[in-house]
């Protein structure tokens, strides 16, 4: 009898064989001969990182640095067992065989080609076996250019509504909790995402045959639509695209945009929830003692800048071969975390339909969601045309050899006595790092944020998201306002020298009681270089984010909000 308490299972796409999803030569695997229930292969590896001494541990080097002679000595060999078990579960009563893989130990799934797994298997099974009133944890990803991974937990089992999911923008990535009564003999609890982690009931004997039978029962749950009869039906608002013809065309359009370095609606984001805020990444594997570049954030410009990385005739297969590594400073090692394709977040329009790529999956934005965004923007008159924001400014900055928003900001402030230039004011908000609260402040109580559109959808969505964040901080955070006032008071920038400082300082009261949000206008100023530009030309993700920001600032708060479009001239 096995005392194994839990297992992680992946389902393999149809039409595959062991050779298609297991890495390496099958001769290096242990073959499990076919029987009435299954056939399988096992890969076992007592993996390790080699010898490690105090010289490879930064904090030990630091402690030893204070002594004349090295005081703390350490030596170890890092070893950890891992394995992958692959099963062909034999179909019964005319059903097709289905392949599964079970991962054990740290990085046991490293022998599994993740391109061959069914990405919605774990979450669909989870939704179909769960007690919808006893969910424990939810992880979501936001359908926005600024990708957000969010985790919510309940101290006791709760319904989906308790977690406060925004069904217009968030799609479920992971759910965990307790199961319905009819599945309690099979599963105690679970966590479903691309794979499903199952905790077995107490005293359950887990054998190879039992595992094959479990896979067969999970297959029944995967094809079920029971979840659509519960609150979990929101999963389908961003429908998973499975048509290989459609996917091939979406990938072709995506690769063409990357090859052309057109990142207007493309960026990188971690596809998994990161519990460690100090994670750092690399785009090449660390080999021995060589130094490699590591990054705190994923950026597509850094990804394609890797030496000898070829973009010509780019296809998704090549992108999937670009590995993204997590760097562990304690071990001074890199570990493969994802392929680049899984980290891409993109929006593609095709045949009048809108698709988003997230976590390696294409999803179609439902007509319901698109209609709700368009109706909101049509119902609210957001367009502004203030005379104090100029047209036709050349924004080329010769010393930087770049087109930059700061050139527009300075010229606007030079031409209007009622505009105070603040785009260099770095202020502390809620005790956190220093932020730019706004670019320009108008004497008529307009808080103005400026961003150039061509820098991409992610940048424009940042404009709307940051404007929302900063307006909230301006209203609620006393330290933000006092810092803003102190900066204005001490400012010696020549462009602001002749401005009415006391008048501008009066717009930034120290006391919250002296500030009425209804008196202030938050202005989003979008710079562009097209002859005909309008709100409709913003990518869907950006229009969605504008809606969210407007709704928050006008309904949850009491600000006035509008958007301005200004054509600029690009240099040199």
N, C-alpha and C positions, 0 to 999 in steps of 0.2 A: 504493500500500500504506500502510495506517495503522500508525503505531507506538504506538497506544493500548495500554496495558498492562492496564487494568482498567475495569470498568464496574459500576454499581449499577442493579439492575433491580427494579421493582415489578410485581406482577400485579394487574390490575383485576378487581373482582367481575363475575360474569356478568350478562348482560342490560343492560350499560351501553353508551353511545356516547361519542365524544370529548367532546361537550358536557357529559356527566355528570361527568367527572373532571378536565377541564382548566379552570383558572381564567381568567376573562376571555373576551373575544370571540374566537372562532376567526379572525376577520379579522386579528387581530394576530399570528397564527401563520403560519409558512410551511407550505403544504400539500405533502405528498409524494404524487403521483398513484399510484393503485392499480396494482399489477402482480400477477404470479402468486404472489408471496410475501407482500406486505404493502401497507398504506396507512399514511400517517403525517402527523404535524404536529410542527413544531419551534418552540419559543419560545426566542429568544436575547435576552439582556439584559446589556449592559455596566454592571452595577449599581455603585452607589457611595454613599458617605455624605456627599458634599459636601466642602467645604473644611474642613481641620482645622489649627489653629495651636497654639502652646504653651499658650494659655489653656484649651484643652480637654483638656490632659493634666495630671492632678493632680501627678504627680511632677516635671514640668517647672516647674509653678508653685511647687512647694516649693523646688526648687533655685534658682530665680530670686529667691525671697523673701529670701535672705541677702545680696543685692547691692543697693547703692543704686540702680543702674539695671539693667534687665533685660539679662541676659548671654546667655542661650541662646534663640535664635529658631528657630522651626520652622514650616514651612508645607507642606502636602501636600493632594492630592486623592485620597481613597480610592476606587479603582476595582477591580472584579474581575469577570471575565466569568462568566456562568452560563447554563445552558440546560437545557431539558427536551425530550426526544424521545419522542413517543407513537406507538405502533405498534398497528395492527390486524393481527395475524398470521393470515393466511388459513388456515382449517382444510383439511386434506388427507383424502381418502378418507372424506368425509362428516362429519368432525369439525367442531365449531363453531369459529368465529373466536374468538380470545382477544386481549384488549387488554393491552398492557404499556406501561410508561413507564421511560425511562432518564434518570437525573439526572446533570448534569455541573457541576462547579465548586461554589463555596460557596453553599449554599442553593438549588441548582438545583431541588430538589423543592418549592420554595415555590409553584410554579405548579400543583402537583398537589393535588387535594382528597383528603386522606388518609382521609377517611371512605369513599372508594370503593375502597381497596386491600384485598387479601386479607392479613390480618394474620399468618397462619401460613405464608405462601408461602415466604419465605426459609428459615425454620428447617426446614420439611418437606423442601424440596429439598436443603438441606444435609445433613440426616440420611440422605437416600436416596442421596447421591453420596459421602458421606465414607467414608474408611477408618476404621472404628470403633476401630482400634488406633493411629491416628495423629492424634488430636485435639490441637490446640495451645492453644485458649482456650475457656473456658466462661463464660458469664454467666447467672446465675440470679436469680429473684426469689423471696423467701420468702413462703409462704402464711401470713401472720401479720398481725395488726392493725398491728404496728410493721413497716412495709415495709422490706425490706433488699434492695438491689441488690448482688450479689456477683460479683466477677470472679476467676477462677482461671486461671493460665497454667502450662503445662509447658514446660520448656526444650527438650524434644524431644517428638516425637509420642507420645501415651499414650492408653490406654483410658479410658473414662468412670470406671471405678472408682478410678483414680488421683486424680481430682479431688475425691473425698470428698463427692459430692452427697448431701444428705439427701433421699432419694426420697419420704419422707412429707410433706415440707413445701415443697421447692423445685421450681419448674418451670423448665424450660429457656427462656431468653429468646434467647440467641445462642450459636451454636457456630461454630468455625472450625478449619481444619486442612487435611489433605491428602485427596485423593480416591482412590477405588478405582481399580485398574489400568484397568478398562474405560472410565473417564471422563478419563484423563490427556490424551488428545488434545484434549479439549474444554475442560478446566479444569485449571489448575495448582494453585490453592488458592482458598479461598472463606471468606466470613463470612456466615452466614445468620441473619437475624432476621425482621422484617416484610418487608424487602427482602433481596436477596442481592447481595453484592459478589463479583464474580468476577475473579480474576487469570488472564489468558490465558497459555497455554503460550508459551514463547520462540519468536519468529519466526512466530507465528500472524498471518496477515493478517486484519484485522477490517474487513469491509465492511458496508454496510447489509443486504445479502442474508444474509451470514453471521450477523448479529445476529438476524434473523428466524428463521433456522434454529436458532440457539442457543435462542431462546425456545421453539420447538416441542419441542426435546429436554428443556428444563427442565420443560415442562408434563407430559411423560411421567413425570418424576421426582416432580413434585408429587403426582400421584394414586396413586403407588406406595405400598405398605405394607411395603416392604423393611425399614424401620427397626424395625418391630415384631418382627422376628426377631433383633434385636441388643439390647444393653443399653440402647439408646436408647428402648426401649419404655416406659420410665418417663415419657416425655412424656405418655402418656395417663392417668396417675393423676389429673391434673386436666384432664378432657376439655373441649376447646373446644366451646362451644355454638353451633350454627349455625342452629337452627330459628327463623325470623323471628317466629313466633307466641310462642314462649317468650321470646325476647329482648325483644319488645314488652312483655310482661307484667312482666318483670324491670325494665325501664326505667321502667314506670309506678309500680311499688312504690318504686323508688329515688327518683324525682322527688317522690313524695308525702312521703317521709321528709325530703328536703332542704327542701321547701316548709314542712314542719312544724318545721324546725330540730331534727329528731330524728337526732342524729349518733351514736347508740349503736354503730352498726356501719359507720360511714362516715368516711373521712378522705382527705386528699390525700397523694400521694407522687410524686416524679419517675418517669415511666415508663421512662426510659432511664438507663443507667449514666452517672454524672457523674464525669469524670476530674478536674475542677477542684473542689477542696474550698472554694474561695472564691466559688462561684457565688452570685448573688443574683437575686431574681425580682421581677416586678411584675405587677399585674393590669390595668394600663392602659398604653397605648403612650406613650412619651415624645415630645412634640411640641416641637421646637425647644429653647429654653432653660428651659422650664418645669420646676419641681421636682416629682417624683413620689415616692410612697412605694415603697420597695424592702424586700424581706424576705429573710432568710437561709434561711427554711424555708417550705414550702407549708403553709398552714392553711386549712381550709374556712371558718372563721369570717371570715378576711380576704377570702377570695374572694367571699363573699356580701355583705360589708359595703361593696363598691364603690358609690359614689354612683349612684343611679338604677337599681340592679340589681333587677329585678322577679322575685319568687318566685311570685306568684300564677299558678296554672295552668301551673306549670313542666313542661316536657318536655325530652327529651334533645336535641332540635334546638337549643333555646335554650342549654343547657349547652355544647353543642359550639361555640356562637358566642362563649362566654366564653374569650378568649385568655389564655394565661399566657406572659409574656415573660421572656426572660433579659436581665438588664441588664449591659452591658459598660461599666465605669467608665472604661476607657482611651479609648473612643470616645464616652462619654457618650451611648450609644444603647441602645434596646431592640430585641431581635429576637424575633419570634414563635418560641416553642419548642414549645408544645403547645396544644391546646385543653383546657379543664378536664375534659372527659369522660375523656380519656386519662389524666388524673392521679388520677381517683377510684379509691379502693380501698374496696370495699363487700362486705358479706355480706348475702344475701337468702335467706330461707326461702320456698319456694313448693311447694305440693302435696307436702309431706313430703320435698322435695329441697333440698339446700343448694347455693347458687351463690355464687361470688365474682367480683367485677369487678376486673380489674387490666389496666392498659395498654390500656384501651378494649375489652377482650375479656371476655365472660362465660365462666366455666368452671364445670362442675359438679364438686363434690367427690365423688370416687368413694366408693361404699359401702365399699370396702376400707379407705380411709383413715379414714372416719367410724367404722367398726367397731373399728379398731385403737385409736383414741382412747378410745372408750367402754369397750372392754374393759380398757384400762390403768387408767382411773379407777375402774372397778368392782372391779378386782383389788387396788387399793391403798386402804386406809382413810385418807383424807386429812382427814376432818372432825374438827375440834377444838371444844371448848366450855370454854375456860379461864375460871374465875370472875373473874379479874382484868381481863377486858375487858367493860365494862358494856353493858347493854341500854338502849334507850329514851332516849338522850341527844339533846337538841335541839342541832343543830350550826349554828344560824343565828348569824352574826357580825354584830352590828348595825352596827358602824362601817364594815364593808366591804359591808353589804347583800347578803351571800352566805352560802350554806351551805357550810361548809368543814371538811375533815378535821381541821384543827389544833384546832378546838374539841373534837372527840372525844378527841384525843390528850391535850390538857391536862386535861380532866375525868377521863380514866382515870388519869393520873399523880397528880392531886389525891386521888383516892379510894383509891389503892393505894400503900403505902409501898415495895412491891417493884418498882414501875415507875419507870424514869428517863426523863424526857422528853428526846428527842434530835432532835426534828423541825426544829430550827433549827441543828443542828450541821453546818456546811459543811466537809467535809474533802477534802484532796487525795488522789487515788488514782492511783498509778503516775505521779506527776509531772504529771498532767493537771488540768483545771479542778476546781473544788470541788463536791463532791457531798454529798447527804444520805444517810448510810450506812443509817440506819433511822429510824423514827419513835419507837419505844419500845424500851427494853432492860429485860428482866425479870430479877430476881435469880436465877431458876431457869435462867438461860442461854438465854432466848428472845429472838431478834432479830425484832422485830415491824415489819411494813410495813403501812400503812393506806391504803386508797383507797376513794372513794365510787363505787359502780357507775354511777349515772346520768350520770356524766361521759363514759360511752361505752366501747365495746369496746376502742378503742385505749388508753384510760387504764387499763383493767383489765389488758390484756396488758402494758402498761408496768409495772404492779405486779409481775407474775410475772417479766418479763425483768430488771427492775432488781433485784429481790430476788435473782435468780440471780447477777447481776453483783456486787452488793455483798457477798454472802456469800463469794464467791470472793475478792474483794479483802480482806475481813476476815481470811480465813485465810492468804492468800499474800503480802500486801503489808505489810511491817513499818511503812512510813510511814503507812499507813492506821490501823493500830492505835495507833501512838504519837500520831498526831494526834487520834484519838478519845479516848485517855486524857488528853491535854493539855486537850482541850476540857472533859471532865468535871471535871478538877481545877480549872480556872479558872472554871467555870460559877457564876453568881450568880443564876440564875432562881429567884424565890421558890418556885415549885412544887417545885423540887428541894432547897430549903434544908435540910430536915430529913431528907433521904435519907442512907443509909449510903454515903458516897462511897468509902471504902476497899473496901467490899464490891463495889461496881460496878466500881471500877478493877481489882480482882482478876479480873474477867471478861474483861478486855482485856489479856492478857499481851503484853509487848514481844517476847519471843522466840517464834518459831514452834514450837520444841520444847516449849513450855509450853502449847500450844493443841491440844486434841483435838477435831476436828470432831464426833465422835460424841456429845460432851457438849452440843452446841448444837441448838436447835430453831428453824428458820426458820418464822415464822408470817405468812401472808398474811391480813390482816383486811379483808374486803369489807363496806363499809357500804351499806345499802339502805333503802328506805322502803316496802317491800311487806309485806303480811301473810303471804304464803306465798312464800318464796324458797329456792332450793336450787341446787346445782351445775348441775343440768340447765337452769337458766334463763340461765346464762352463754352468750353466743354461741359458736358452734363454734370460731371462731378463738381465743377466750379459753380455752376448755377445752383446745384443742390446746397453747396456750402454757403453761398450767399443767402439762400432762403433760411437756412438754419441760423445764421448770424442775425439776419433781420428779425426773425421770429424771437430770438432770445433777447435782443437789445430793445425791442419794442413791446414785447409781451411780458417776459420775465422781468425786464427792467423797463425804464420809461424814456429811453433816448429816442431821438428822431434819427433816421438812417436813410442814406441815399448813395447812389453810385454815379460817378462821372467818368466819361470817356474823353481822353484828350489825344489827338494825333500829334506825334512828335517826329522830328527829323533825325535819322540815324547818320552817324558820320563814319569815317572822316569825310 
